[in-house]
Amino acid sequence: MLVSAKEMLTKAKEGHYAVGQFNINNLEWTKAILQTAQEMNSPVILGVSEGAGKYMCGYKTIVGMVNGMIEGLGITVPVALHLDHGSYEGALKCIEAGFSSVMFDGSHYPIEENIEKTKELVRITGELGLSLEAEVGSIGGEEDGVVGAGECADPEECKMIADLGVTMLAAGIGNIHGKYPANWPGLSFDTLDAIQQKTGAMPLVLHGGTGIPAEMIKKAIDLGVSKINVNTECQLAFAAATREYVEAGKDLSGKGFDPRKLLAPGTEAIKATVREKIELFGSANKA
């Protein structure tokens, strides 16, 4: 049974830990994340980008798969199914398909338009009891073809969006999607602190969680970050383990070519990554 992310994030903010959003790309991904969250007794958010939504044959397919898996695997920890970096239209489609949470990324619109569209989604998600994430100040790196440079959000604009009644707020604090370059200056804690002071109890979201040093993650959680998004790190772990299996020639011996065997090491690598993150974020045994 999918739940809104509201309760899990409110608890995380109060308890000074963060809930991981792990993006899903296929069945193995989804299964690995759900099983690990259950093993660690941690709430979890499954993120779906619009690109991944297309890849997995649409939002209804994903809702069917996730609901079936929660039942089939006997998952009892809170699970939210969340649209990541959604357009306004994408958010409406996910709501219709049965997602329990959506993100509307209006950061590339002028602030007035971002407010207008966010306001409308606050109304719709509020009526249905779903959670809504909004974004101010674009997150750097590449996300479905859109490249940003890791700007910092304006705390005043963050307050304007938070005051509309969204559940959680993603604000740019120098973070980027994908791998961090060697000359990355790090997160801007001054910006984060200023945003937190303006937005109060609102759970804040850190995008681009891959490759941010553990101390920085912990400090960000202390400053009000309650949701951290992880995607690239799981992809890298999956790819490395799959490469190792193929390079060792294991797909050529016995039934090693069977996808259940071929994809198993990668799936285990995702589990290990998720386990590590849940420990770092402090959400273990918080279900």
URQUIDA-V601695 format. One record per helix or strand. SS is the DSSP state (H for helix, E for strand). FROM is the first residue (numbers start at 1). TO is the last residue. If there is no record, write none. Layout:
BEGIN
ss = {SS:SS}
from = {FROM:FROM}
to = {TO:TO}
END
This chain:
BEGIN
ss = {H:E:H:E:H:H:E:H:E:H:E:E:E:E:H:E:E:E:H:E:H:E:H:H:H:H}
from = {6:19:27:44:50:59:79:88:101:111:131:140:146:152:155:168:173:176:189:203:214:225:232:250:259:264}
to = {15:23:39:49:55:72:86:97:104:128:136:143:148:152:162:171:173:176:199:206:222:230:247:252:262:281}
END
